[in-house]
Amino acid sequence: MSYVGIIITFVFVENFILTKFLGLCPFIGVSKNTESAVGMGFAVTFVTSVASLATWAIQKLILQPLGLAFLQTITFILVIAALVQLLEMVIQKISPSLYKALGIYLPLITTNCAVLGIALIAVRSNYNALESFVAGFSAGLGFLLAILLMSTIRERMNTEWVPKPLRGVPIAFITGGLMALAFMAFDKALLRNLIG
């Protein structure tokens, strides 16, 4: 698959939040305002990009040559956890306000199944190093797109009347479901028509 195909696939066709429903905790929890949503989106994009490349290298250079491929999942989780710790320290140092706004959701990137998902998909699809990085970066951009759209809609809903039983998380899930339906328009047939 071409690099353009990988980008379109992971941003639109197989968007982790809206088509695979991975990473819903930060999607619902951090999408209350645009500033924290963008911060989380960039943080996830950074982690998915670097994690995809790092896990590819570990898989190809260590696990497969030593016959330890069965340790793939646990190894990938440890790599992701280390990257998130590094990212958390950097954000805390550079932008304390963003660090405070992200709160508990920043360390939860470690357990975000979207990050582990893209690392596993990249390895199992036999992507090379650059394809793995592009897949991770694209998956992060898809996450950023989805959370940015959701935060914009949720900010707008805060100024509109919503029935009392649906306020907060219930309307957010309904909105996410409607967004997922819209993203179903992007399918593999469309991808084949766009890039051949």
LUMPAZA-889705 format. One record per residue: residue number from 1; residue in three letters; x, y, z of N, C-alpha, C in turn. Coordinates in Angstrom, 3 decimals. Example, Ala and Ser with C-alpha at 12.3 -4.5 7.8 and 13.67 -1.06 7.14 Angstrom:
<rs>
bado / guvo / n_east / n_north / n_up / ca_east / ca_north / ca_up / c_east / c_north / c_up
1 / ALA / 13.190 / -5.690 / 7.800 / 12.300 / -4.500 / 7.800 / 13.200 / -3.300 / 7.800;
2 / SER / 12.850 / -2.250 / 7.080 / 13.670 / -1.060 / 7.140 / 12.900 / 0.030 / 7.870;
</rs>
This chain:
<rs>
bado / guvo / n_east / n_north / n_up / ca_east / ca_north / ca_up / c_east / c_north / c_up
1 / MET / 0.846 / -1.177 / 0.000 / 0.000 / 0.000 / 0.000 / 0.892 / 1.241 / 0.000;
2 / SER / 0.479 / 2.253 / -0.743 / 1.262 / 3.482 / -0.819 / 1.124 / 4.275 / 0.477;
3 / TYR / 2.007 / 5.248 / 0.638 / 1.955 / 6.087 / 1.841 / 0.671 / 6.906 / 1.888;
4 / VAL / 0.219 / 7.390 / 0.739 / -1.053 / 8.125 / 0.692 / -2.197 / 7.207 / 1.101;
5 / GLY / -2.142 / 5.965 / 0.644 / -3.161 / 4.986 / 1.021 / -3.175 / 4.721 / 2.514;
6 / ILE / -1.987 / 4.627 / 3.106 / -1.906 / 4.412 / 4.556 / -2.493 / 5.609 / 5.305;
7 / ILE / -2.166 / 6.811 / 4.850 / -2.684 / 8.019 / 5.511 / -4.204 / 8.067 / 5.427;
8 / ILE / -4.757 / 7.892 / 4.238 / -6.215 / 7.944 / 4.073 / -6.887 / 6.833 / 4.872;
9 / THR / -6.263 / 5.652 / 4.873 / -6.836 / 4.522 / 5.609 / -6.975 / 4.830 / 7.092;
10 / PHE / -5.892 / 5.281 / 7.727 / -5.936 / 5.443 / 9.182 / -6.548 / 6.758 / 9.648;
11 / VAL / -6.644 / 7.747 / 8.769 / -7.318 / 8.993 / 9.166 / -8.824 / 8.866 / 8.966;
12 / PHE / -9.246 / 8.277 / 7.838 / -10.673 / 8.260 / 7.511 / -11.300 / 6.879 / 7.514;
13 / VAL / -10.760 / 5.950 / 6.731 / -11.413 / 4.662 / 6.525 / -11.414 / 3.813 / 7.787;
14 / GLU / -10.278 / 3.744 / 8.474 / -10.189 / 2.949 / 9.696 / -9.812 / 3.830 / 10.883;
15 / ASN / -10.515 / 4.938 / 11.021 / -10.292 / 5.850 / 12.145 / -10.525 / 5.070 / 13.440;
16 / PHE / -9.536 / 5.077 / 14.306 / -9.593 / 4.221 / 15.495 / -10.774 / 4.523 / 16.402;
17 / ILE / -11.142 / 5.772 / 16.520 / -12.259 / 6.119 / 17.399 / -13.592 / 5.860 / 16.726;
18 / LEU / -13.742 / 6.325 / 15.497 / -15.055 / 6.344 / 14.874 / -15.404 / 5.097 / 14.065;
19 / THR / -14.444 / 4.245 / 13.771 / -14.784 / 3.007 / 13.069 / -14.398 / 1.761 / 13.859;
20 / LYS / -13.398 / 1.871 / 14.718 / -12.973 / 0.719 / 15.519 / -13.344 / 0.879 / 16.993;
21 / PHE / -13.759 / 2.086 / 17.386 / -14.174 / 2.399 / 18.753 / -13.095 / 2.094 / 19.783;
22 / LEU / -11.856 / 2.397 / 19.430 / -10.732 / 2.263 / 20.346 / -10.358 / 3.651 / 20.855;
23 / GLY / -10.050 / 3.776 / 22.116 / -9.647 / 5.060 / 22.676 / -10.810 / 5.954 / 23.042;
24 / LEU / -11.940 / 5.368 / 23.415 / -13.124 / 6.177 / 23.731 / -13.016 / 6.938 / 25.046;
25 / CYS / -12.228 / 6.441 / 25.999 / -12.124 / 7.113 / 27.301 / -11.597 / 8.541 / 27.153;
26 / PRO / -10.439 / 8.761 / 26.542 / -10.005 / 10.150 / 26.374 / -10.871 / 10.906 / 25.376;
27 / PHE / -11.456 / 10.206 / 24.418 / -12.323 / 10.854 / 23.432 / -13.509 / 11.523 / 24.112;
28 / ILE / -14.127 / 10.844 / 25.052 / -15.275 / 11.422 / 25.768 / -14.797 / 12.330 / 26.897;
29 / GLY / -13.753 / 11.930 / 27.614 / -13.315 / 12.665 / 28.788 / -12.634 / 13.985 / 28.508;
30 / VAL / -11.888 / 14.088 / 27.427 / -11.080 / 15.279 / 27.172 / -11.722 / 16.189 / 26.128;
31 / SER / -12.796 / 15.756 / 25.504 / -13.377 / 16.541 / 24.418 / -14.351 / 17.617 / 24.895;
32 / LYS / -14.280 / 17.994 / 26.164 / -15.195 / 19.023 / 26.670 / -14.824 / 20.413 / 26.178;
33 / ASN / -13.535 / 20.661 / 25.963 / -13.129 / 21.937 / 25.370 / -12.029 / 21.698 / 24.347;
34 / THR / -11.956 / 22.615 / 23.409 / -11.075 / 22.429 / 22.255 / -9.606 / 22.453 / 22.626;
35 / GLU / -9.217 / 23.306 / 23.557 / -7.799 / 23.420 / 23.910 / -7.245 / 22.103 / 24.442;
36 / SER / -7.938 / 21.503 / 25.389 / -7.439 / 20.239 / 25.936 / -7.580 / 19.107 / 24.914;
37 / ALA / -8.591 / 19.173 / 24.052 / -8.757 / 18.148 / 23.018 / -7.601 / 18.187 / 22.033;
38 / VAL / -7.188 / 19.386 / 21.630 / -6.065 / 19.509 / 20.698 / -4.778 / 19.025 / 21.369;
39 / GLY / -4.583 / 19.393 / 22.637 / -3.407 / 18.925 / 23.372 / -3.360 / 17.413 / 23.453;
40 / MET / -4.497 / 16.800 / 23.765 / -4.554 / 15.336 / 23.833 / -4.336 / 14.730 / 22.450;
41 / GLY / -4.905 / 15.342 / 21.422 / -4.741 / 14.831 / 20.062 / -3.292 / 14.833 / 19.629;
42 / PHE / -2.573 / 15.921 / 19.916 / -1.155 / 15.979 / 19.562 / -0.333 / 15.008 / 20.403;
43 / ALA / -0.703 / 14.857 / 21.680 / 0.016 / 13.908 / 22.541 / -0.154 / 12.477 / 22.020;
44 / VAL / -1.377 / 12.119 / 21.657 / -1.629 / 10.775 / 21.137 / -0.924 / 10.589 / 19.793;
45 / THR / -0.924 / 11.626 / 18.963 / -0.239 / 11.543 / 17.664 / 1.251 / 11.301 / 17.858;
46 / PHE / 1.846 / 12.020 / 18.799 / 3.266 / 11.819 / 19.086 / 3.522 / 10.388 / 19.557;
47 / VAL / 2.713 / 9.925 / 20.505 / 2.926 / 8.585 / 21.066 / 2.695 / 7.506 / 20.012;
48 / THR / 1.634 / 7.627 / 19.212 / 1.387 / 6.590 / 18.198 / 2.494 / 6.567 / 17.153;
49 / SER / 2.994 / 7.745 / 16.774 / 4.065 / 7.810 / 15.771 / 5.337 / 7.146 / 16.274;
50 / VAL / 5.803 / 7.584 / 17.433 / 7.062 / 7.072 / 17.974 / 6.905 / 5.610 / 18.397;
51 / ALA / 5.762 / 5.275 / 18.981 / 5.539 / 3.892 / 19.421 / 5.516 / 2.935 / 18.232;
52 / SER / 4.911 / 3.341 / 17.129 / 4.877 / 2.465 / 15.950 / 6.277 / 2.186 / 15.429;
53 / LEU / 7.095 / 3.217 / 15.389 / 8.469 / 3.055 / 14.912 / 9.298 / 2.231 / 15.905;
54 / ALA / 9.165 / 2.542 / 17.200 / 9.939 / 1.825 / 18.224 / 9.530 / 0.357 / 18.307;
55 / THR / 8.236 / 0.093 / 18.245 / 7.791 / -1.299 / 18.340 / 8.166 / -2.084 / 17.086;
56 / TRP / 8.183 / -1.416 / 15.925 / 8.651 / -2.094 / 14.705 / 10.112 / -2.512 / 14.883;
57 / ALA / 10.927 / -1.577 / 15.382 / 12.350 / -1.874 / 15.568 / 12.549 / -3.007 / 16.572;
58 / ILE / 11.833 / -2.973 / 17.668 / 11.959 / -4.030 / 18.683 / 11.522 / -5.374 / 18.116;
59 / GLN / 10.424 / -5.366 / 17.365 / 9.933 / -6.615 / 16.772 / 10.942 / -7.197 / 15.779;
60 / LYS / 11.433 / -6.353 / 14.862 / 12.299 / -6.834 / 13.785 / 13.737 / -7.095 / 14.236;
61 / LEU / 14.226 / -6.311 / 15.203 / 15.633 / -6.417 / 15.586 / 15.876 / -7.271 / 16.831;
62 / ILE / 14.851 / -7.443 / 17.662 / 15.063 / -8.182 / 18.910 / 14.151 / -9.409 / 19.010;
63 / LEU / 12.828 / -9.173 / 18.980 / 11.899 / -10.269 / 19.256 / 11.947 / -11.377 / 18.202;
64 / GLN / 11.875 / -11.026 / 16.916 / 11.891 / -12.062 / 15.881 / 13.221 / -12.808 / 15.801;
65 / PRO / 14.373 / -12.106 / 15.787 / 15.642 / -12.864 / 15.720 / 15.872 / -13.787 / 16.909;
66 / LEU / 15.367 / -13.411 / 18.088 / 15.581 / -14.242 / 19.273 / 14.457 / -15.255 / 19.491;
67 / GLY / 13.472 / -15.261 / 18.602 / 12.350 / -16.191 / 18.751 / 11.454 / -15.856 / 19.919;
68 / LEU / 11.351 / -14.569 / 20.239 / 10.549 / -14.128 / 21.376 / 9.300 / -13.357 / 20.947;
69 / ALA / 8.788 / -13.651 / 19.768 / 7.629 / -12.927 / 19.249 / 6.409 / -13.057 / 20.159;
70 / PHE / 6.361 / -14.108 / 20.960 / 5.236 / -14.293 / 21.880 / 5.205 / -13.224 / 22.975;
71 / LEU / 6.303 / -12.486 / 23.165 / 6.360 / -11.399 / 24.147 / 5.972 / -10.044 / 23.541;
72 / GLN / 5.464 / -10.081 / 22.337 / 5.152 / -8.871 / 21.593 / 4.236 / -7.913 / 22.356;
73 / THR / 3.115 / -8.373 / 22.836 / 2.135 / -7.480 / 23.470 / 2.701 / -6.845 / 24.732;
74 / ILE / 3.294 / -7.622 / 25.606 / 3.828 / -7.078 / 26.858 / 4.979 / -6.108 / 26.589;
75 / THR / 5.802 / -6.430 / 25.615 / 6.921 / -5.551 / 25.259 / 6.403 / -4.225 / 24.708;
76 / PHE / 5.407 / -4.299 / 23.844 / 4.844 / -3.083 / 23.254 / 4.212 / -2.203 / 24.328;
77 / ILE / 3.531 / -2.807 / 25.293 / 2.919 / -2.034 / 26.379 / 3.992 / -1.317 / 27.192;
78 / LEU / 5.102 / -1.991 / 27.456 / 6.197 / -1.361 / 28.201 / 6.807 / -0.194 / 27.429;
79 / VAL / 6.972 / -0.351 / 26.126 / 7.507 / 0.735 / 25.299 / 6.555 / 1.930 / 25.314;
80 / ILE / 5.269 / 1.665 / 25.148 / 4.269 / 2.735 / 25.159 / 4.248 / 3.433 / 26.512;
81 / ALA / 4.326 / 2.678 / 27.590 / 4.341 / 3.275 / 28.927 / 5.541 / 4.190 / 29.112;
82 / ALA / 6.695 / 3.764 / 28.641 / 7.901 / 4.603 / 28.746 / 7.757 / 5.884 / 27.935;
83 / LEU / 7.208 / 5.783 / 26.733 / 6.999 / 6.976 / 25.905 / 6.023 / 7.951 / 26.550;
84 / VAL / 4.958 / 7.423 / 27.139 / 3.966 / 8.286 / 27.787 / 4.573 / 8.981 / 29.006;
85 / GLN / 5.396 / 8.272 / 29.765 / 6.062 / 8.899 / 30.914 / 6.951 / 10.047 / 30.463;
86 / LEU / 7.684 / 9.825 / 29.392 / 8.534 / 10.872 / 28.833 / 7.692 / 12.059 / 28.385;
87 / LEU / 6.623 / 11.786 / 27.666 / 5.733 / 12.846 / 27.187 / 5.116 / 13.619 / 28.354;
88 / GLU / 4.708 / 12.899 / 29.386 / 4.106 / 13.539 / 30.558 / 5.090 / 14.501 / 31.220;
89 / MET / 6.337 / 14.097 / 31.359 / 7.351 / 14.976 / 31.961 / 7.594 / 16.213 / 31.102;
90 / VAL / 7.622 / 16.023 / 29.776 / 7.854 / 17.155 / 28.876 / 6.690 / 18.143 / 28.941;
91 / ILE / 5.453 / 17.646 / 28.885 / 4.287 / 18.541 / 28.934 / 4.220 / 19.262 / 30.271;
92 / GLN / 4.517 / 18.565 / 31.355 / 4.488 / 19.195 / 32.674 / 5.502 / 20.337 / 32.752;
93 / LYS / 6.643 / 20.160 / 32.122 / 7.702 / 21.177 / 32.142 / 7.377 / 22.339 / 31.204;
94 / ILE / 6.892 / 22.031 / 29.997 / 6.664 / 23.052 / 28.982 / 5.349 / 23.801 / 29.182;
95 / SER / 4.270 / 23.074 / 29.475 / 2.946 / 23.696 / 29.582 / 2.185 / 23.147 / 30.783;
96 / PRO / 2.430 / 23.715 / 31.965 / 1.730 / 23.233 / 33.160 / 0.205 / 23.347 / 33.059;
97 / SER / -0.285 / 24.365 / 32.333 / -1.740 / 24.522 / 32.204 / -2.334 / 23.380 / 31.379;
98 / LEU / -1.660 / 22.986 / 30.297 / -2.128 / 21.856 / 29.501 / -2.018 / 20.570 / 30.309;
99 / TYR / -0.943 / 20.417 / 31.049 / -0.761 / 19.242 / 31.900 / -1.919 / 19.119 / 32.891;
100 / LYS / -2.309 / 20.252 / 33.481 / -3.418 / 20.250 / 34.439 / -4.743 / 19.981 / 33.735;
101 / ALA / -4.939 / 20.550 / 32.531 / -6.182 / 20.351 / 31.790 / -6.357 / 18.891 / 31.369;
102 / LEU / -5.260 / 18.240 / 30.975 / -5.346 / 16.841 / 30.555 / -5.564 / 15.915 / 31.743;
103 / GLY / -5.049 / 16.310 / 32.899 / -5.289 / 15.562 / 34.130 / -4.962 / 14.087 / 34.020;
104 / ILE / -5.886 / 13.268 / 34.469 / -5.692 / 11.819 / 34.525 / -5.637 / 11.196 / 33.133;
105 / TYR / -6.142 / 11.912 / 32.132 / -6.203 / 11.327 / 30.792 / -4.837 / 11.216 / 30.130;
106 / LEU / -3.884 / 12.031 / 30.546 / -2.541 / 11.945 / 29.969 / -1.870 / 10.613 / 30.303;
107 / PRO / -1.804 / 10.202 / 31.580 / -1.222 / 8.879 / 31.848 / -2.054 / 7.732 / 31.264;
108 / LEU / -3.342 / 7.999 / 31.020 / -4.189 / 6.947 / 30.455 / -3.861 / 6.645 / 28.992;
109 / ILE / -3.023 / 7.484 / 28.361 / -2.585 / 7.158 / 26.997 / -1.860 / 5.819 / 27.013;
110 / THR / -1.221 / 5.500 / 28.126 / -0.523 / 4.213 / 28.249 / -1.477 / 3.059 / 28.000;
111 / THR / -2.679 / 3.171 / 28.528 / -3.654 / 2.086 / 28.384 / -4.615 / 2.330 / 27.236;
112 / ASN / -4.369 / 3.362 / 26.438 / -5.224 / 3.638 / 25.289 / -5.017 / 2.531 / 24.263;
113 / CYS / -6.050 / 1.762 / 24.046 / -5.920 / 0.605 / 23.167 / -5.649 / 1.015 / 21.720;
114 / ALA / -5.927 / 2.263 / 21.358 / -5.618 / 2.724 / 20.000 / -4.109 / 2.745 / 19.771;
115 / VAL / -3.351 / 3.133 / 20.777 / -1.889 / 3.194 / 20.640 / -1.319 / 1.789 / 20.465;
116 / LEU / -1.744 / 0.880 / 21.301 / -1.298 / -0.511 / 21.151 / -1.829 / -1.106 / 19.856;
117 / GLY / -3.047 / -0.758 / 19.493 / -3.658 / -1.287 / 18.270 / -2.855 / -0.946 / 17.027;
118 / ILE / -2.445 / 0.319 / 16.885 / -1.707 / 0.703 / 15.683 / -0.322 / 0.055 / 15.668;
119 / ALA / 0.285 / -0.100 / 16.835 / 1.590 / -0.768 / 16.887 / 1.463 / -2.221 / 16.425;
120 / LEU / 0.434 / -2.902 / 16.883 / 0.227 / -4.298 / 16.484 / -0.155 / -4.417 / 15.013;
121 / ILE / -1.001 / -3.512 / 14.537 / -1.420 / -3.552 / 13.128 / -0.222 / -3.314 / 12.217;
122 / ALA / 0.618 / -2.349 / 12.575 / 1.791 / -2.042 / 11.742 / 2.732 / -3.239 / 11.651;
123 / VAL / 2.955 / -3.918 / 12.760 / 3.845 / -5.086 / 12.758 / 3.209 / -6.248 / 12.002;
124 / ARG / 1.947 / -6.493 / 12.250 / 1.274 / -7.639 / 11.621 / 0.988 / -7.413 / 10.137;
125 / SER / 0.987 / -6.155 / 9.693 / 0.803 / -5.862 / 8.270 / 2.121 / -5.896 / 7.509;
126 / ASN / 3.193 / -6.244 / 8.213 / 4.540 / -6.296 / 7.630 / 4.963 / -4.981 / 6.993;
127 / TYR / 4.590 / -3.880 / 7.646 / 5.045 / -2.577 / 7.180 / 6.537 / -2.452 / 7.448;
128 / ASN / 7.223 / -1.685 / 6.591 / 8.619 / -1.378 / 6.881 / 8.653 / -0.256 / 7.915;
129 / ALA / 9.829 / 0.224 / 8.274 / 9.954 / 1.229 / 9.336 / 9.205 / 2.508 / 8.997;
130 / LEU / 9.377 / 3.013 / 7.779 / 8.713 / 4.259 / 7.400 / 7.206 / 4.081 / 7.313;
131 / GLU / 6.753 / 2.959 / 6.768 / 5.310 / 2.695 / 6.715 / 4.716 / 2.593 / 8.113;
132 / SER / 5.447 / 1.985 / 9.045 / 4.976 / 1.905 / 10.431 / 4.839 / 3.285 / 11.045;
133 / PHE / 5.849 / 4.131 / 10.811 / 5.790 / 5.497 / 11.330 / 4.619 / 6.260 / 10.717;
134 / VAL / 4.442 / 6.142 / 9.412 / 3.338 / 6.839 / 8.728 / 1.989 / 6.326 / 9.231;
135 / ALA / 1.865 / 5.027 / 9.444 / 0.622 / 4.463 / 9.970 / 0.342 / 4.999 / 11.372;
136 / GLY / 1.358 / 5.040 / 12.225 / 1.182 / 5.579 / 13.576 / 0.830 / 7.054 / 13.562;
137 / PHE / 1.521 / 7.811 / 12.729 / 1.249 / 9.242 / 12.614 / -0.168 / 9.479 / 12.083;
138 / SER / -0.566 / 8.705 / 11.082 / -1.899 / 8.851 / 10.494 / -2.993 / 8.465 / 11.488;
139 / ALA / -2.759 / 7.399 / 12.241 / -3.735 / 7.006 / 13.261 / -3.881 / 8.110 / 14.301;
140 / GLY / -2.757 / 8.742 / 14.669 / -2.810 / 9.866 / 15.600 / -3.556 / 11.050 / 15.017;
141 / LEU / -3.344 / 11.321 / 13.728 / -4.079 / 12.405 / 13.074 / -5.578 / 12.105 / 13.023;
142 / GLY / -5.913 / 10.836 / 12.803 / -7.321 / 10.437 / 12.841 / -7.922 / 10.659 / 14.216;
143 / PHE / -7.158 / 10.326 / 15.259 / -7.596 / 10.577 / 16.629 / -7.780 / 12.082 / 16.851;
144 / LEU / -6.799 / 12.875 / 16.405 / -6.867 / 14.332 / 16.539 / -8.081 / 14.884 / 15.814;
145 / LEU / -8.336 / 14.426 / 14.604 / -9.490 / 14.883 / 13.841 / -10.788 / 14.573 / 14.581;
146 / ALA / -10.922 / 13.344 / 15.054 / -12.153 / 12.935 / 15.735 / -12.365 / 13.718 / 17.032;
147 / ILE / -11.319 / 13.865 / 17.835 / -11.481 / 14.546 / 19.123 / -11.689 / 16.052 / 18.928;
148 / LEU / -11.083 / 16.617 / 17.885 / -11.288 / 18.029 / 17.589 / -12.722 / 18.282 / 17.123;
149 / LEU / -13.231 / 17.434 / 16.244 / -14.623 / 17.560 / 15.814 / -15.574 / 17.427 / 17.002;
150 / MET / -15.311 / 16.433 / 17.856 / -16.178 / 16.213 / 19.015 / -16.137 / 17.396 / 19.972;
151 / SER / -14.950 / 17.944 / 20.230 / -14.858 / 19.067 / 21.168 / -15.579 / 20.296 / 20.625;
152 / THR / -15.495 / 20.521 / 19.324 / -16.195 / 21.649 / 18.712 / -17.707 / 21.479 / 18.852;
153 / ILE / -18.180 / 20.273 / 18.600 / -19.616 / 20.003 / 18.729 / -20.052 / 20.131 / 20.178;
154 / ARG / -19.256 / 19.604 / 21.114 / -19.639 / 19.669 / 22.534 / -19.638 / 21.098 / 23.057;
155 / GLU / -18.688 / 21.920 / 22.608 / -18.708 / 23.326 / 23.018 / -19.967 / 24.014 / 22.511;
156 / ARG / -20.351 / 23.685 / 21.299 / -21.581 / 24.251 / 20.727 / -22.811 / 23.763 / 21.499;
157 / MET / -22.825 / 22.482 / 21.884 / -23.967 / 21.935 / 22.623 / -24.101 / 22.557 / 24.002;
158 / ASN / -23.003 / 23.043 / 24.567 / -23.075 / 23.701 / 25.883 / -23.874 / 24.995 / 25.830;
159 / THR / -23.987 / 25.602 / 24.654 / -24.753 / 26.847 / 24.512 / -26.172 / 26.597 / 24.025;
160 / GLU / -26.491 / 25.358 / 23.682 / -27.817 / 25.006 / 23.175 / -28.595 / 24.241 / 24.235;
161 / TRP / -29.907 / 24.174 / 24.030 / -30.747 / 23.421 / 24.956 / -30.656 / 21.941 / 24.621;
162 / VAL / -30.371 / 21.140 / 25.639 / -30.327 / 19.684 / 25.523 / -31.216 / 19.146 / 26.639;
163 / PRO / -32.084 / 18.161 / 26.355 / -32.918 / 17.597 / 27.414 / -32.076 / 17.139 / 28.608;
164 / LYS / -32.584 / 17.385 / 29.806 / -31.817 / 17.125 / 31.026 / -31.240 / 15.708 / 31.101;
165 / PRO / -32.005 / 14.654 / 30.763 / -31.429 / 13.307 / 30.870 / -30.281 / 13.039 / 29.891;
166 / LEU / -30.165 / 13.856 / 28.843 / -29.146 / 13.623 / 27.834 / -27.916 / 14.511 / 27.997;
167 / ARG / -27.923 / 15.421 / 28.941 / -26.804 / 16.345 / 29.101 / -25.537 / 15.611 / 29.537;
168 / GLY / -24.399 / 16.118 / 29.059 / -23.101 / 15.555 / 29.450 / -22.706 / 14.360 / 28.611;
169 / VAL / -22.369 / 13.272 / 29.280 / -21.850 / 12.081 / 28.600 / -22.887 / 11.421 / 27.674;
170 / PRO / -24.177 / 11.319 / 28.051 / -25.116 / 10.667 / 27.123 / -25.177 / 11.327 / 25.751;
171 / ILE / -25.259 / 12.652 / 25.704 / -25.320 / 13.325 / 24.405 / -23.981 / 13.215 / 23.683;
172 / ALA / -22.897 / 13.125 / 24.446 / -21.587 / 12.948 / 23.821 / -21.519 / 11.595 / 23.111;
173 / PHE / -22.035 / 10.540 / 23.731 / -22.037 / 9.230 / 23.081 / -22.958 / 9.211 / 21.862;
174 / ILE / -24.107 / 9.863 / 21.963 / -25.010 / 9.941 / 20.808 / -24.324 / 10.680 / 19.655;
175 / THR / -23.670 / 11.783 / 19.990 / -22.943 / 12.554 / 18.974 / -21.827 / 11.727 / 18.357;
176 / GLY / -21.075 / 11.010 / 19.207 / -20.014 / 10.143 / 18.699 / -20.563 / 9.072 / 17.771;
177 / GLY / -21.721 / 8.514 / 18.099 / -22.352 / 7.518 / 17.235 / -22.741 / 8.099 / 15.884;
178 / LEU / -23.270 / 9.316 / 15.891 / -23.625 / 9.973 / 14.631 / -22.378 / 10.286 / 13.800;
179 / MET / -21.306 / 10.690 / 14.486 / -20.046 / 10.928 / 13.776 / -19.528 / 9.623 / 13.164;
180 / ALA / -19.663 / 8.529 / 13.904 / -19.214 / 7.226 / 13.393 / -20.009 / 6.834 / 12.149;
181 / LEU / -21.309 / 7.110 / 12.153 / -22.113 / 6.832 / 10.962 / -21.622 / 7.648 / 9.766;
182 / ALA / -21.271 / 8.909 / 10.021 / -20.766 / 9.757 / 8.940 / -19.445 / 9.213 / 8.393;
183 / PHE / -18.586 / 8.712 / 9.276 / -17.292 / 8.182 / 8.834 / -17.426 / 6.849 / 8.116;
184 / MET / -18.585 / 6.195 / 8.240 / -18.788 / 4.945 / 7.498 / -18.870 / 5.193 / 6.001;
185 / ALA / -19.071 / 6.453 / 5.606 / -19.078 / 6.775 / 4.173 / -17.707 / 6.533 / 3.562;
186 / PHE / -16.660 / 6.634 / 4.396 / -15.309 / 6.332 / 3.917 / -15.104 / 4.830 / 4.046;
187 / ASP / -15.072 / 4.148 / 2.932 / -14.874 / 2.705 / 2.999 / -13.743 / 2.293 / 2.064;
188 / LYS / -13.452 / 1.032 / 2.071 / -12.327 / 0.532 / 1.273 / -12.554 / 0.727 / -0.231;
189 / ALA / -13.817 / 0.693 / -0.674 / -14.099 / 0.922 / -2.090 / -13.724 / 2.351 / -2.472;
190 / LEU / -14.049 / 3.301 / -1.614 / -13.675 / 4.695 / -1.862 / -12.160 / 4.831 / -1.907;
191 / LEU / -11.485 / 4.163 / -0.988 / -10.026 / 4.197 / -0.961 / -9.434 / 3.654 / -2.263;
192 / ARG / -9.971 / 2.525 / -2.741 / -9.479 / 1.956 / -4.001 / -9.701 / 2.908 / -5.170;
193 / ASN / -10.836 / 3.608 / -5.171 / -11.128 / 4.551 / -6.255 / -10.216 / 5.776 / -6.197;
194 / LEU / -9.853 / 6.198 / -4.969 / -9.012 / 7.383 / -4.823 / -7.563 / 7.128 / -5.206;
195 / ILE / -7.032 / 5.986 / -4.765 / -5.591 / 5.765 / -4.973 / -5.273 / 4.563 / -5.843;
196 / GLY / -6.283 / 3.885 / -6.285 / -6.044 / 2.773 / -7.205 / -5.724 / 1.472 / -6.596;
</rs>
